[in-house]
Amino acid sequence: MIVSAKPHHTGHPGYSETLPGLEESAETARRLVRTALAAWGLDELTDTAILLVSELVANAVKHTNSRVIRVIVTRPSERFVRIGVVDKARVMPEFVKPGDDLLTSGRGLLLVDALAERWGTDLYRWGKQVWAEVMSEPAE
């Protein structure tokens, strides 16, 4: 696993890896998230973060034609961890309402919305990043 670790303004390194745009990349993305959370001592966020990165990778693979995706895990602040998946498509993700036909697809962003403290999309000239943030409990 190649991990890019560069410091951010919180003093914590960020972790990122470029992966093939394939379903199998979700396992590597989950490993990257586990590594980052363990390094930061935030193991309590692992279960939620793993679900989030799995959904974000699945959406990028299913709804874009990107041959590669980039998974990014950062700490924008002491309490927040941001998990992002970058792809080359400029098509914005569609949020399906609970009343729509959820038997075949559309549950991914509903799950992200339910699990994440906040989430969003950053549009770039060449693609986009869909990200979700989880929040740790304050230190006592």
C-alpha positions as CSV (number, residue, x, y, z in Angstrom):
1,M,0.0,0.0,0.0
2,I,1.4,3.4,-1.0
3,V,0.2,6.0,1.4
4,S,0.9,9.7,0.9
5,A,1.2,11.4,4.3
6,K,1.6,15.1,4.4
7,P,1.0,17.4,7.4
8,H,-2.2,19.5,7.6
9,H,-2.9,22.6,9.7
10,T,-4.0,20.3,12.5
11,G,-0.6,18.9,12.7
12,H,-1.9,15.5,11.7
13,P,-0.8,13.8,8.5
14,G,-3.4,13.2,5.7
15,Y,-3.6,9.9,4.1
16,S,-4.4,9.3,0.4
17,E,-4.1,6.6,-2.2
18,T,-4.9,6.4,-5.9
19,L,-6.8,3.2,-6.7
20,P,-8.3,1.6,-9.8
21,G,-11.9,2.5,-10.4
22,L,-13.1,-1.0,-9.5
23,E,-15.3,-2.4,-6.8
24,E,-12.4,-4.3,-5.4
25,S,-10.7,-1.0,-4.5
26,A,-13.2,-0.6,-1.5
27,E,-11.1,-3.1,0.5
28,T,-7.9,-1.1,0.1
29,A,-9.9,2.1,0.9
30,R,-11.1,0.5,4.1
31,R,-7.5,-0.4,5.0
32,L,-6.4,3.2,4.4
33,V,-9.2,4.5,6.7
34,R,-8.3,2.0,9.4
35,T,-4.6,3.0,9.2
36,A,-5.4,6.7,9.5
37,L,-7.8,6.3,12.4
38,A,-5.4,4.0,14.3
39,A,-2.5,6.5,13.8
40,W,-4.7,9.3,15.2
41,G,-6.0,7.2,18.1
42,L,-9.6,7.4,16.8
43,D,-10.5,3.7,16.7
44,E,-14.0,4.5,17.9
45,L,-14.8,6.0,14.5
46,T,-13.7,3.0,12.5
47,D,-17.0,1.2,12.0
48,T,-18.8,4.3,10.8
49,A,-15.8,5.5,8.7
50,I,-15.5,2.1,7.0
51,L,-19.2,2.1,6.0
52,L,-18.8,5.7,4.7
53,V,-15.7,5.0,2.6
54,S,-17.3,1.8,1.2
55,E,-20.3,3.7,0.0
56,L,-18.3,6.6,-1.4
57,V,-16.1,4.2,-3.4
58,A,-19.1,2.2,-4.6
59,N,-20.8,5.3,-5.8
60,A,-17.6,6.5,-7.6
61,V,-17.2,3.2,-9.3
62,K,-20.8,2.7,-10.2
63,H,-21.7,6.2,-11.4
64,T,-18.6,7.4,-13.1
65,N,-16.4,6.0,-15.8
66,S,-13.2,7.0,-14.0
67,R,-10.4,4.5,-14.5
68,V,-8.9,5.6,-11.2
69,I,-10.2,7.1,-8.0
70,R,-8.3,8.8,-5.1
71,V,-9.3,8.1,-1.5
72,I,-8.3,10.9,0.9
73,V,-8.5,10.8,4.7
74,T,-7.7,14.1,6.5
75,R,-8.3,15.9,9.8
76,P,-9.7,19.3,9.0
77,S,-9.9,20.0,12.7
78,E,-9.1,18.2,16.0
79,R,-12.6,16.6,16.2
80,F,-13.4,16.0,12.5
81,V,-12.1,13.3,10.1
82,R,-12.9,13.8,6.5
83,I,-13.1,10.9,4.1
84,G,-13.2,11.8,0.4
85,V,-13.3,10.0,-2.9
86,V,-12.1,11.9,-6.0
87,D,-13.1,10.8,-9.5
88,K,-12.8,12.3,-13.0
89,A,-16.5,12.8,-13.6
90,R,-18.2,16.2,-13.1
91,V,-21.6,14.6,-12.7
92,M,-22.9,15.5,-9.3
93,P,-24.2,12.7,-7.1
94,E,-28.0,12.4,-6.9
95,F,-29.6,12.2,-3.5
96,V,-32.6,9.9,-3.7
97,K,-35.5,10.7,-1.4
98,P,-36.7,7.9,0.9
99,G,-40.0,7.5,-1.0
100,D,-38.2,6.7,-4.3
101,D,-37.6,3.1,-5.4
102,L,-34.7,2.1,-3.1
103,L,-34.9,-1.6,-3.9
104,T,-32.5,-1.4,-6.8
105,S,-30.2,1.6,-6.1
106,G,-30.0,5.0,-4.4
107,R,-29.4,3.9,-0.9
108,G,-25.7,4.9,-0.8
109,L,-26.1,8.6,-0.2
110,L,-29.0,8.0,2.2
111,L,-26.6,5.9,4.2
112,V,-23.9,8.6,3.9
113,D,-26.3,11.3,5.0
114,A,-27.4,9.2,8.0
115,L,-23.9,8.2,9.2
116,A,-21.9,11.4,8.5
117,E,-21.9,14.5,10.7
118,R,-21.8,16.4,7.4
119,W,-21.0,15.6,3.7
120,G,-20.7,17.3,0.4
121,T,-19.2,17.5,-3.0
122,D,-16.4,19.7,-4.2
123,L,-16.5,20.3,-8.0
124,Y,-13.2,20.7,-9.8
125,R,-12.5,21.6,-13.5
126,W,-11.5,18.0,-14.1
127,G,-13.8,16.1,-11.8
128,K,-15.1,16.1,-8.2
129,Q,-14.6,14.9,-4.6
130,V,-17.5,13.5,-2.6
131,W,-16.6,13.6,1.0
132,A,-18.1,12.8,4.4
133,E,-17.0,13.8,7.9
134,V,-17.3,11.9,11.2
135,M,-16.7,13.6,14.5
136,S,-14.9,12.2,17.5
137,E,-16.1,12.8,21.1
138,P,-14.3,15.7,22.9
139,A,-11.4,14.6,25.1
140,E,-12.1,14.7,28.8
